[in-house]
Amino acid sequence: MATTGISDAMTTNLPKKPAVKFNPADWHTNKHSISTDAERSRNVSFQVRQEGRFLNNETENQTWWDTHDNNVRLSDRLDEIEEWRQILRYEIQDVDRELEAIRVTKNQCENMLNQMKVPLDVNIDNHVTREGRLGVDLVRDEPEAELTKETKVIDAIKRNLHQKCQESFQQIERLQECRQQLLNDLNDKNSSHAIDEENLSLTKHSSAISFKPNPLRVPKGTVTPQQWIAFSKYNKDRADAEMESSKRLRENIQQLMAQSSSDLDSQKNATEFAMRKRIHETENALDELKWQKKNTEKEIAQIEDDIEKLEKAIREKDPCMKLAQTRLENRTYRPGVELVRDEVQYGLVDEVKQIEASQKALQEKCKQAKHAWNILQEQLRRINEDIALKENSLQLEKRALATRKRLNTVNKPETETDKNLIVTGVDKTGLSKVLGLKYA
């Protein structure tokens, strides 16, 4: 505000600044306003500082707890992965043991299939050998029927063993596929375990941390935990199912091998019994033929002696006939009335007729004897031929039976325990070492 005129007269006039001057009230008002604004600003700043400290503390705690919770989650996840890793390791070990066991059983089945070559060769050799029989001895007898049955038994065994070998091969392929899936799953879990283990070891002071572009993206192929568990459980369950199937197949193969050995052995015994029986029958027939030959030769000798005697008797009648005929002829020269048919004449005539009748009877009997001799000779020839056939057949039968000794090279179980070990497939198969304690 401007001062009065009196004051201006008593004071020295000073130069004036060209500025607006304010009243004290304005000055006090301004001072109060600044103080009030400063206090308000300080209060706002204090509030902001307190809120900032609170927020900093809260965010630091939240970050710490988030990091802690995620560390716990990572640790739990590592434990879960490790649990499945152990399960998969044990499962792979079980699959490996079952693979080795089914391979051993498959090799046994293949070996038995290859060993069928021996009985088949013996069977074919027996057929060929017995085909060497000649004449009436070439019969469809019991040994031939048993050999034919043996051929069918061997063919059936080979067919069944071949089928089981094929099934074993397919089972091994399925087990290997399961093992590969388990191994892939285990490798993936090993990688995942290594990644999460490395994540768990990282801290905010680690040198390996950095900002990443778009870290919140969801990678392609991401699955849910339920799907993750279901995948591993499926692999394990499939492996368990294939191992159970493999175990049943091994048991079936062992049972088939035992049954096949039993069937083959039973048929072998039946065939050899029939062949021994046939040898016995042939030997009896041969003995009978030799006895018949001996008696026939004896009879031939006797009838030859009788023929010689009959011929001698016939020849011995010739002098008597000459004597009687000469007497009759001489008496025809009697003169005149002396030519009478007296008792002497009738006696000589009767003698001639009797001698003729005797010679005729002897000749007829000699003829019959010679005919009988011819029949005996023919029968002896037949006997000799049949003896030759029987001796040939007997030799072939014995040779065929001797050939079958090749089938007796397999060691047979001596006790019931040994039989049970063979039936269960434990005997000399190495399965006990392969299988061991499944979860040892």
Secondary structure as the mmCIF struct_conf table of DSSP 4:
data_model
#
loop_
_struct_conf.conf_type_id
_struct_conf.id
_struct_conf.beg_label_comp_id
_struct_conf.beg_label_asym_id
_struct_conf.beg_label_seq_id
_struct_conf.end_label_comp_id
_struct_conf.end_label_asym_id
_struct_conf.end_label_seq_id
HELX_LH_PP_P HELX_LH_PP_P1 ALA A 2 THR A 4
HELX_RH_AL_P HELX_RH_AL_P1 GLY A 5 MET A 10
BEND BEND1 THR A 11 THR A 11
BEND BEND2 PRO A 18 PRO A 18
HELX_RH_AL_P HELX_RH_AL_P2 PRO A 24 GLN A 115
TURN_TY1_P TURN_TY1_P1 MET A 116 MET A 116
HELX_RH_AL_P HELX_RH_AL_P3 LYS A 117 ARG A 130
TURN_TY1_P TURN_TY1_P2 GLU A 131 GLY A 132
HELX_RH_3T_P HELX_RH_3T_P1 GLY A 135 ASP A 137
HELX_RH_AL_P HELX_RH_AL_P4 GLU A 142 SER A 201
TURN_TY1_P TURN_TY1_P3 LYS A 204 HIS A 205
TURN_TY1_P TURN_TY1_P4 SER A 207 ALA A 208
BEND BEND3 PRO A 213 ASN A 214
TURN_TY1_P TURN_TY1_P5 PRO A 215 LEU A 216
TURN_TY1_P TURN_TY1_P6 LYS A 220 GLY A 221
HELX_RH_AL_P HELX_RH_AL_P5 PRO A 225 ARG A 331
TURN_TY1_P TURN_TY1_P7 THR A 332 TYR A 333
HELX_RH_3T_P HELX_RH_3T_P2 GLY A 336 GLU A 338
HELX_RH_AL_P HELX_RH_AL_P6 GLU A 343 THR A 403
HELX_RH_3T_P HELX_RH_3T_P3 ARG A 404 THR A 409
BEND BEND4 VAL A 410 VAL A 410
HELX_LH_PP_P HELX_LH_PP_P2 ASN A 411 PRO A 413
BEND BEND5 THR A 415 THR A 415
HELX_RH_AL_P HELX_RH_AL_P7 GLU A 416 VAL A 423
TURN_TY1_P TURN_TY1_P8 THR A 424 GLY A 425
TURN_TY1_P TURN_TY1_P9 ASP A 427 THR A 429
BEND BEND6 GLY A 430 GLY A 430
HELX_RH_AL_P HELX_RH_AL_P8 LEU A 431 LEU A 435
TURN_TY1_P TURN_TY1_P10 LYS A 438 TYR A 439
#
